[in-house]
Amino acid sequence: MDGTLNLITAQFELHNRLFKNVVEGLENNKSAQLNEYTNHAAWLAGHIVSSRYALTNVLGAGVTEPHPGLFEHGKGINPAAEYPGLDTCAKDFDEITPKLEEKLKSLTAEQLNAEGPFKVPMGQRMDQIIAFFAHHEAYHIGQLGILRKYFGKEAMKYS
């Protein structure tokens, strides 16, 4: 595996652990929100899962996202929607993770350097798209970490 891809894959592997740690013990409802203008925990967790499905599909897996009406194509939060609970999001995360890891580990240098189907802020090569998805996931895990502290929970753990 390419050295850059090794680093990106390692970041996703870290996120596997961090996602589980950050949702543990958080409220399963819309009240786990700083205010009406911010995302609540259920949306954040579901969005992370949706993004993993999206990346896995960009890599050619052809998997079906579990809650497309709520999250696909980067759909924002809908205050009137009923979102899956954090336990459901954790199960969905566990289901997509091995598929994403398999796709990442099978990529060739040629595939990484190829133009992807869309542009991200870093560019349009596949390696840039994958790196952006890793950054995006870390960003939202961080938001969940802030919610943990705001609601008096123990800080997210790296172990």
Disulfide bonds with the S-S distance in Angstrom:
none
